[in-house]
């Protein structure tokens, strides 16, 4: 039995959960920050008992066991998203590297011949703090992580100098250059 899948999910008072078990399992969660909707395979069931959600699987085969814990953690993330939201912070490190707010999007100057314009997907907001920090926030954990990863992919940290876009508190292990190879 899945250890994660067995844990019940606490539903706060401000959150409404609507479960539709038809051909597929459709879950709609409404909270103070917004609404989220997801569809899951029908071999997983979610039952609401008072202020808890319990995720159960129909059989013990490999795919059902794999989906059991995953569905439980996705539903728990949906509840956390509509109550608190998710935030990822990106730092831009390097001389001459900077970011500017352009409407809902951002403009990155990271030593390319042109600034890189980035517009987020709906439901995700980008805020620029100073000229080298980006705050990615939203209610959908997957969308926030995807937007942050896309921005980081514009100029990932260089392994020799450390310059580039990195997550807040990400440690970049620097490699020694050619000169470290010389032995006197």
Protein Blocks (a to p, Z undefined) as FASTA:
>chain_A
ZZklmpccdddfklccdddddfbccdddddfkbccdddddfkbccddehjaccdddfblc
fklmmmmmmmmmmmmmmmmmmmnopadddddedehiacddehjbccddehiabdcddddd
ehiacddehjlbccdddfblklmmmmmmmmmmmmgcdfklopacddehiacdddddfklm
pcZZ
